[in-house]
Amino acid sequence: MDRLTEEYLRFKNSILALNKEEIFERAFKIVFYNEIYKYFKNIGASVDKDISIAGLYSFYIKYELLSINNTEEIAEFINVYRKYVA
């Protein structure tokens, strides 16, 4: 199992351990994790050693003008992240 899948599964298990209201409150974060994970798995995009979904999420929250609504937007988001963080 790769590092990104391990991180995703840890996140998923931590969410599933919460009560319904707490899960609802984290809906935005859940969508983000799902979309980023699917992007890397479905597109087969390379994952830099220093990239984590948690790090991407923190960057996304900080720069909300970026969007992750489709694969093109996610690719652009990853490029911006690499430019400013990596």
N, C-alpha and C positions, 0 to 999 in steps of 0.2 A: 504494500500500500504506500502511495507516495505521500509526501509531506502535506500537500494541499488537501488531499482527501482526509488525512488524519485530523487536520485542523477543522475541516468542515464537519466531520463526524463528532468531534468533541463539542463544537458549537451546537450542533443539532441535539445531542444528548443533554447538554446543559439547558437548552430551551424546553425540551420535552419534560424535564424535571420540574418545571415551573407550573404554577396554577394557571387557570384559563385567563384571568385578568392580566397577569404578568406577561403571558404569551401575547395577548392582544396589544399590550403596551409596547412590545418589541417587534411589532409587525414590519415596520420599515427596515429594521436591521435584518430581519429574517429574509425579506425580499432581496436585500442587497447581497447577503451571503449566498443565497440561491442563484441569483443571476451571475455573480462573479464566478462561482464554482462551475455552473453550467457552461459559461463562456470558455473557461480554461479546458474543461473536459470535452466539450463538443467541437470546439474549434481546433483543439490540439495545440493551442498557443503555448509557447515556452514560458516556464515560470522561473524567474530569476531567483537566485538563492535568498536574496533579502526581501522578497515579496511575500507577504502574508495577507490573508483576507482581512484580518483585524487591522493591519496597517493601512490597507486600501480603504477600509471603512472609516478610519480616523481621518484620512486625507479627504475622503468624500464629504464627510460632515463639515470639515473646515472650508471646503470649496464647493458649496452647494450649487454653484452655477453649472457644474459639470453634470452630465446625465448618463444614465445606464439603461435606457429604454430599448436599445437594440444592439446588435453585435458591433456595428460601426461606432456607436457612441461609447461602448465599453472599450473598444480598441483605442479610441481617442483618449478616454479617461486613463487607461493604462500608460499610454505614451506620455501624457502630462505628468502622471505620477513618477514615471522613470526620469523624466527631465528634471523635476524639482526635488525628488527625494532620493532616488537611487544614484 
